[in-house]
Amino acid sequence: MGSIAGIVLRKADGSIHKTSGSAQDISWFVNNVRLVNKDPQHIERFLDENDFSGEEHQDLRPVGNGLVVVDMARDQILRYQDVTSIGYFNGINVTEAARALIEENSGDPNLNRNIIAAYKATGAGADEYACVRFFEFLKMGKITSAKGEIIREYQNGSDSMSLPPRMPVEEIDSLLKRGGIRCELDMSPFTVSTYAARTAQGAKDLQTKMRELGFDITSENPTVWKDWVKMYAKK
């Protein structure tokens, strides 16, 4: 089993649900236009497909390598983990997902028509692939920039460039698969805040922000956060 992190969801009605998940689980739920659009079906699928039982899911402490908080009541996303990207895609992961989808359908991952089809895939479960979610953000004009040293070759020295919605998919894929490119997402109406993963200060700052947002951390057993920091925080 790979690394996991806790996931806290506060719905618009104020109800709080906590579970934990892998990099794929977290990325699918958060880096998804369905969350940005507050799609009820996306939220219900998350609630239906995850386990909210267990001692570590009964309070708001981090789990495993940290915690992600999705607050639909206050339009906030708090990231305190180093399991996966939140609010951005690593380009190489997008291209790997495209090839995995192609191969799952017994296609040739070197053919442009198959690459394009992978990014534009639809239907049940298609959004489980990062390439599909990436393309959905791209179509909505919600990829704010692509950043990385390799971009300098395309931008006359600048390490950042825009990815227009009409840019050919095969051209984007060819660029991303060179590696080291981070594609920033416009997650509005959500604001994404980052806290230093697996550090005592990051945990403290996260708790402060959660209290500001109205999460009831004060009444929890104070030792559960301290115990997590002692076990998982970087020295």
TAVENLIN-V778959 format. One record per helix or strand of 2 or more residues. SS is the DSSP state (A for helix, B for strand). FROM is the first residue (numbers start at 1). TO is the last residue. If there is no record, write none. Layout:
SS_FROM_TO ; SS_FROM_TO
This chain:
B_4_10 ; B_16_22 ; A_23_30 ; A_33_36 ; A_40_49 ; A_55_57 ; B_63_64 ; B_66_71 ; B_76_81 ; B_88_90 ; A_91_104 ; A_112_119 ; A_126_128 ; A_130_139 ; B_143_147 ; A_149_153 ; B_160_161 ; A_169_176 ; B_182_185 ; B_191_194 ; A_200_212 ; A_223_232
